[in-house]
């Protein structure tokens, strides 16, 4: 309302483009992880192992997906929506970081529910409702910039990511910040390399056919990420492969 309907439209398009893929992937992991965590809820060591594996798998899937969308957005958004939506591009690139932090934080939901702390998510969401909207309203009022609001949202989500660890994971599973960072760094580094290469390709290689330009950028990104993952994070590469393989090749009775 403060920034006008046109600005809201740019933000809505960017938000939908970034959050839609995550909304399809994250609930699947939560549904799968909850019964697994519940079965070992009294074994902290197994819970830690399961939580770390969930973080690795989710980051290995979401990081390249979100960074890839951000990298191809300069050609993807005009291709899908036409001219006049270029202001959504920078918002997509900013919100990709927000969505990645949010998705990784969601892994803790399975642990919290398995430990039967059912009220914790309610209180957590209640606190967010009381803090985030007024803060973003203040930023919008002071800056009159949707880019500033998006950056503030990323900063807020990083703070929430840290608080999620401090309030939930450290309490339920113990100190493991170094392990979480080590689980994330491989995917983030591989996805970062991919994103930089695809961004350079999209902005420096021109094609008359924009669909071909976009698709070739996506294929290049997939190749780079798979190649770098195989060498830089082989363990995660194999874990994701097993998850995908088991989904489409269920064990025979």
N, C-alpha and C positions, 0 to 999 in steps of 0.2 A: 504494500500500500504506500509506504513512504517513498519508494523509488519508482513507482509508476508501473502500469500493466505491461508495457513493452519489456522492461527490465525483468519483471517477474516471468515473462514468457521465455526469455533467454535462459534464465536460471532453471526453469521447469524442464526445458528441453535437455539441458546439461545433466540435471539430476536424474531424469528418467534414463538417459543413455548410459550413465555410470552405474546407477543402483539396480537397474533391471537384471543384469547378469548376476550380480551378487545375491539378489533376492531369490534367484532360482537355485543357486549353489549352496548357500549357507544353511537353509532349513534342512536340506538333505543330510548334511554332516551332523547337525544337532539331533535329528531323528535317529540317525545311525549310532551316534556316540552315546546317547543317553542310556539305552539298555546295556551297552558294553560297560560304561562307567558304573552303572548300578550293580552289575554283577560282581565288581571288584571294589566296591565302595569302602570296604574295610581294609583294603590292602593299598596303603599309600604309595608304595613303590610302583605297583601296576597302574595306579591312577596317574602318577607322574609320567610314566612311560606312554600311556594312552593320550594324555593331554599334549605332550610334546609331539607325538606323532600327528595328532590333529592339527596342531599349529603348523607343522612342516607341510602337510598335505594341502591345507587350505591356502597357505601362502604360496605354495608352488603352483597352484591353479589360479588364484586370484591376482597375484602380482603381475604375471605376464599378460593376463586378460585385461586388467585395468590400465597398465602402462601401455599396452598395445593400442587400446581404444584412444588413449590420450595422444599417442604418437601419430595415428592416422586421422585424428579428428579434423585437421585442416582440409582434408579432401573428403572425408566421410560426411561431415555435417552439410556442406554445400550440395553434396551428391544426393543425400537423403531428403533435405529440406528445401534446397534451392538457395538462391541469393537472399541476403538480408539477415541470415542467421549466424554470420561470422563472429558476432560477439559472444556466442555460446562456446566457441572453441577454447578460449582461455579458461572459462569456467569448468569445462570438461577436464582440462588438464589439472586444475587445482583440486577439483572434487575427486579425482582418481586417488589421490593420496588419502583424502578423508575416508573414502569407501574401503580402501585397503586396511587402514587402522581399525575401522569399525568391524570389518569381517573377521580379522584375527582375534579381536576382543570377544567375538561371539562364541569362540571355542570354549570359553569358561562356563557357558550356560549349562552344558552337559555335566560338568563337574559339580556345579552348584546344586543342580537338581538331584544328582546322584547322592550327594551328601545330605539331601532332604532339607536344604535351606530354602524352602519354597518362598518365604517372605522376602528374601534378599533382593531378587529381581524387581519385586514390587516397590520396595523402598528406594532402590537404585533409580528406577524409572520416574518415581515421584520426585526425587531430588533433581533429576535432569530436567523435568518439566518446570520446576521452580527456578532453575538457574539459566538454562540455555536460551529460551525465547526472550527473556528480558535483556540478556547480554547481547544477543544478535540485534535486537531492536535498538539498543543503545549504540552499537557500532554503525548500524544503518543510518541512524539519526545524525551521528557525528560526522560520518564520512560521506554519506550520500553516494556510496559506491558498492555495487553488488560484488565486485572483486574483493574489496576489503571484508565484506561479510563472509565470502567464501573462504578467505584466508583465516579469518577468525574461527570459522567452523573447523578448519583443519587443526589449528592450534588447540582448540577446545577438545577435539577428538584425541589428539596426542596426550593431553592432560588426562582424559578419561581412560585412555589405554594404560597409562601409568597407575592411575588410581584403581583400576580394575585388578591389576596385579597386586597392589598393596593391600587392598581391602578383601579381596576374594582368594586369589591364587596363593598368595604367600600364607594366608591364614589357613587354608584348607590343605595345601600341599607342601608348604615350607618354602624356604628361600631357593629360588631357581632362576633368577633374572639372567645370569650369565648363560644358562642353558637355553633360555628362550631366545636370547640374542643370537646365540650360535645356530639355533634352529631356523632363524629368519634370514640370516645374512646371506646364505647361499642363494635363496630364491630372489631376494632383493637385488643382489649383485647381478645375477643372470638376467633378471627382468630389466634392470637398469641398462645393461649393455645392449639388450635387445631394443629397448625404447630409444636409446640414443641413435643406434644404427638406423632404425626405421624412421625416426624423425628426420635424420639427415637425408635419407633416401626420398622421403615424401616431399621435402622442401627443396631438394636440389636436382631431382630427376623429374622431368616433365613428360607427360604423355597426353595425346589428344583424347584418348578414351579414358575417362576418369574412373570408370568401373575397373578397367584393367589396371590402372594406377593403384587403386585401393587394394584390389585383390593381390596384386604382386607384392605390395607392402606387407600385407598380412602373411603371405606365404614366406616372405623373407624373415619376418619376425618369428614365425614358428620354427623355421630352420635354425636361426641363430639361438633361440632359447633352448631348443632340444639339444643342440650341439654343446652349448655352454653348460647346460644342466648335467649332461652326461659326464663331463669332465670335472665340473666344479662342485656338483652336489649329487653324486652318483647314488647315494643312499636314498635321497628324496625321490630321485628319478625312478628308482625301482619301486618305491612305496606307492607312488601315484600310478605307475603301470599296473601294480597288483590290484589296486582299488578299481581301476577301469576294467581290467581283465575279469575280475570276479563279478562285476556288475553285469557284464554281457555274457559271461560263461559261468553260470552258477553251478555248484557241485552237483553231480548226479547221485541220486539215491541208490 
